[in-house]
Structures are given as C-alpha cells and as structure tokens.
C-alpha cells in the first residue's frame, strides 16, 4: 500500500482553490476573502486520505460529484454544505458526511480547523458490498466521539508506524470503515431479506470457514469471505451468528490468535513481532485477546516453551 505525506501552505485565494481542487475534485470558486492563509496537511494510505485544513480564510465553492465519501470533524470555525436542497452547518466539535458521492454540492469554510477522511466506495465494499450512507450526521454524540478518536489513533499512530505491514494496515483501514458504518446511518442497518435468511445455510458457513482457515495469513476482508462463500455479506453475518454465535471477522481473529499461539510456542519472534505478523498493531490488544482465549499472557507462553 502506497503511503504519502505532504503539507501545502498558500497565501493566495487562487492557489487555495487549486489545492482544494487537487485534493477533492473539480470545483469552481464562487467567493473568497482577501489576504487568505491556508495550510493543508495530508496523509494518504493507498486509497484512503486523511486531510487537516486550517488557516485564516473564507471561501465558497461549487463542487462536482466527488465519487468518494468524505467525512469530517470540525475543530474550529464554521463548515457549510448544501446539496439536494438541504443546507447543513457544522459547528466546532461536530462530525459529518459532506455530501453523497454522486451529488454536486456547494461548500463553504470560514477560518477552519477541519479534518477530513476520504473513503472510496471500493474501500467500503471490502467490508460490506454495496453499502450506501443514508444521512449526514452521526447516530449519537457517543458514536461521533468513538469515530473521531478512532480516526486520530489510526491516522497518527497505527498507519504511520506499520506502513510496511500489509496485514496491520488492512486491519486498520477495515476498523476505520467498520467504525464509520457504526457511526453514520447506512443501508447495513436494514433487517436481513428473505434471500439473506435462506442463504445463511450451514453449507455457506462451511465454505466461509474453509476460506478463512486457508487464508488467515493473508489480507482478507468480510467481503472476500462472503464471495468465497457465494452469499451476500449480510447472509454471511447471519450464518455466523446463527450457527457459531460470532461474526466472520471475529472468527478470523480467533484463527489468527491460534496461529500466533503456535508461533509463541515455537519461539518464532518476540510478542510484538508475532502480534504484528498476525495483524495486531498494539501488543496490549493482542495480549488481551490472547488471555481471553488461552488463559495466560503471550509472554508466559513464549517463556515456557
């Protein structure tokens, strides 16, 4: 996965327009303040983009459909979006979805400290195929707080420090998507269809379990598992809950914990190295999951071999 970090500072309205145009897509400048100053700091991890925008600037732009979901956290100033005949003002401390990816919109900022996360549909589809978001605000303030703290942790700690570990990086991106799905209203929250219930069959479950156990060491997603089982993501979730009382990704985590257990018994590295090998960015999280399954700490298993 390609990782890029860049910082751009401008003190000209036309230059600010060009920077935003390059970051978010085709837009037209409608109005702006004189003598602006704007700073855009970006971290790009594959197809996922984290931006931090701040400065003394006011401007309004008309934006063509971005084809991506852009979620935001407003740290200061005022952020405004208008699409589909609806005006939305986001105040400091609020999180939001900017606009539907297929819709043009008008956006405006005034002396912002704005953080955004850009998620393409293809990245979201790795967790759940074909999901669509159905609202612009979070389900609750508590969900918003969890989403924003997850974004900061992944952006500032996990992704920069594990950029050479594809399994950890993939797990981090999927955690970001999963947390976003839990925060903003979307189509996954609808009840299963009759077809989903019919397809949540033991045969589908066996195909999924076989695929997980054969590919635990590689970067696989819930959508990959559903495709291998030849059912929808929702049918897969239903099958795992119905017959195993768990989720596909929790089952995958259990298989990886078993593999890590074998590595610990064989002394194939330190606890931190083995945790990262099996997709755990934080040894403390790995240790907590490991203790729940095996009743002892990873370090105890490693020492007692």
Secondary structure, DSSP 8 states (H G I E B T S, - for coil): --EEEEEEEE-SHHHHHHHHHHHH--EEEEEE-SS-EEEEEEEEETTEEEEEEEEE-EEEEEE---SEEEEEEE-SSEEEEEETTEEEEE-TT-EEE---TT--EEEEEES-EEEEEEEEHHHHHTTSTT--EEEEEES-HHHHHHHHHHHHHIIIIIHHHSTT-HHHHHHHHHHHHHHHHHHEEEGGGS---HHHHHH--HHHHHHHHHHHHHSTTS---HHHHHHHHTS-HHHHHHHHHHHHSS-HHHHHHHHHHHHHHHHHHHT-S-HHHHHHHTT-S-HHHHHHHHHHHHSS-HHHHHHT-
